[in-house]
Amino acid sequence: MVDDAAPADDVRPPIWLRPERGARGPRPAHSRADLAAAAIRVADAESLEAVSLRRVASELGTGTTTLYRYIATKDELFDLMVDAAFGEREPPSPTGDWRADLRTVAREYRALVVRHPWLAALPATRPAMGPNSLAWLDAAYATVDVLGLAADEVLAQVGTVLTFVRGHVVDELAEQETARRSGVGMPKWLAAQARYGESIIGSGDYPHLSRIMVEAETPHADDRYERAFRRGLDHILAGLAHSGR
């Protein structure tokens, strides 16, 4: 049985510093792009947990041990997957309107994770450093370049937006998965909670929550995630504009 991890003492430079093809040996039958595409197909259809070197090898019609000609560890496979996903679209060019530019990056990031939900399961604190990922990160930082901020402030400003996007999408995906698993969508779930909701409101113990339950329209809207995302992002950008003065 072949493990998904290379031996602990097999220390190599990052995959992005290693050539795609070795100087010696036979010509590889596949490429890193082939590995990433196969792994993405599995993750999109099933989940990140379904991705293993054995499964990817099976998708490619090759042996598991041959994958070590391309990658050293399963984490490197994840890096290839992330970079391939970011490579699906070109990052936007700055227009000079930092709010609009940062909003565009945020919306594209949300769309990417919705297309590939497994991205939300990977740690944001250890980003893939491939060329596509770097291009998008550079584009994100470029959005606020016109503000002339210090480097740490750029990290804080852009990081706040990307953290919001990630948190929003995680909740969005979780609700979709719950609806899929239970067969009960949000409208039916809200209807089932109606009697309990009336008791909460009638108790008088939660006046602020009760006002939201009675007056808020977003939870009942078909486009509730889009509404919540748009409003939340607007508030964050307004706050960043104020803090940058």
N, C-alpha and C positions, 0 to 999 in steps of 0.2 A: 504494500500500500504506500502510495506517495502522498506525503503531507503537502498542504497548501503553502507552507513556509519553507524557505531555503534554510540550510544549516545556519546555526547562530553565528558561526565563525566565518561565514561567507560574506564579508564586508566589501561592498562595492560602492563606487561613486553613484550619485543620483542617475537615474535612467536617462535623464535629459543630457547628461554629459557622455554617455556611452553611445558609440555608433550603432545605427540600426542593424548593420551587418558587419560581422567580424572580418578581419583581413584574411583569415585562413578558413579552410573548411568548405564544405559544399554550400551551394546557394540555398538559403532558407526557402522553404516551401510557402511560408506565410510572412506576414509583416506585423508590426505592432498595431497598425490600423486594423488588420484582420482580427487580432485578438480583442481589441477594444470593441469592434462592431459586434462580434459574437457575444461578448459579455454583456453589452448593452441590450441586445435582443433578449437575453435571458432575464436580465434585471427588469426591463420594461414589462415583460410578459408575466413574470412571477414575483420577484423581489430581489433585493441585494443579497439576501441570505441564500438564494438559490444559485448564486454565482460561486463557482469553485473552479480550480484549475482542471479538475477532472471533467466537469461539465463543459467548460469552454473547449477543452481538447476534443470532446465528443462532438460539439457543434462544428469543429473544424475538420473532423475526421482524422485526427492524429492521436498520438500517444501523449499522456500527461507529462511524461518526463521531457518531451521535446519542447514544451513551453518554456523550459528554463534556458533555452537558447535565446529567448526574447526578453524574459523578465526574470528577476531574482526572487521576488516575493509576490504574494497576493496583493499586498498594498500597492506595489507598482502597477499591477493590473488595474486597480481602482484609479490610480493616477491617470493611466491611459484612457480609461472610461470617461473621467471628468473632462479631460482635455479634449477628447473627441466630441463630447456633448457641447462644450463651449465653442467648438469649431463649426457647429451647424450654421451659425450666423456671424457675419462680420460685426464687430463692435461699432457703435455709432461714433461719428466724428463730432467734436465739440462745435457748437453754434455760437458760443459766447454768452448764451442765456443759461446760467448755471442751474437754475431751478428746472427749466425744461430738460436740460441735458441729464441731470441727475434723476429726474422723473422717468426719462426714457430708459436709462440703465436699470432702474428699479423694476419697471414694467417688464423689460426683457428678461431680467433675472427671475422674476416670478413666473413668466411664461416657460422658461427653461425647466424650472423645477416641477411645474405642473406636467410638462411633457415627460419628464423623467423623475418620478417621485423618489426613486432610490437616492437621488442627490441629497435629499434632506436627511438621510441616515448617515451621511459621511461628515466627519468633524470639520467645521468651518475654520477651526484654529490651525489646521494643517492643510492649507490649500494645495492643490496640484500646481506645480510650477512649470507646466508645459507651455509651449508658445501660444496656444489659443487662450489658455487661462490667464497668462501674463498680459496678453493683448487686451482682454476684457478688464482686468484689474487696472491696467494703465489708463484705459478709457474712463473707468470710474473715477480715478484720481484726477484725470484731466478736466472733469466737469467743473471742479471748483478752483481750477488754476487761476481763473480771472480774479479771484478774491484775494490772492497774494497771501495765503495763510501759511503759517509755519507747518513743518512736516507732521508734527504730532497732532496739530489741529486738523489737518487733512485726514489723517487716520481716524480721528474722532468723528468728524462730520460724515465722511463716506461710510465709515463703519456703523454709525447709528442707523443710517438708511438701510444698509444691507442686512443688519441684524433685524430690523423691523420686517423687511421683506421675508427673511427666512422664517421668523416666528409666525407671520401671517400665513405663509404657505404650509407650514407644519400643521397648523390648526385646520386649514382648508382640506389638506389631504387626509387628516385624521377623521374629519367629519364624513368625507366621501367614503373612506374605508369602513367606517361604522355603518353607514347607510347600505353599503354593498354587503357587508357581513350579516346585518340584521334584516335587510329587506325593507327597512323603515326609513324613509327620507325625512328631512327636516320638517316639512309641512305636516306630515302624519304624526311625527313625534310631538310637535307643538300642540296639535289637536288633542293628543292623548294626555298631555300635561295640563290641559285647560282647567279641569276641576281642581287640581292641586294648586295651580296658579291663582285661582280665585280665592282659595283658602289663605294663601300667602298675603295677597292684597287685603283681604278682609280682616286679617289679624291686626293690622295697624302697627306691627312690629318693625316693618321694613319700609318706611315711607319713601325713601329715595329710590330703592330698588323697585318698589311698586309703581312709581311714576314712570320709570323706564319701561316696565312691563306693559303698562297701559298705553304709553304714547309712542314708543319707538316703532318705526316702520321697517327698519333694515332687516331684523331677524325674519320677517315674513316675506321679504322680497325674493323673487326668483334670482335676481342678480346680487344677492346679499354680499357675497364675497367680493365682488367688484366694487360695490358701494363702500364696504368697510375698508378695502384696500385704498381706494381713492381718497377717502376722507382722512384716514390715518396718515397716508403719505403727505397730504396737504398740510396737516398739522405739524408733522416733523419738519418739513421744508420751511414752514413759517418760523418754527423755533430756531432752526439753523440760521435763517436770515437774520433773526434778532440777535443771536449770539455772536454773529460775525461782524456786527457793527462796531 
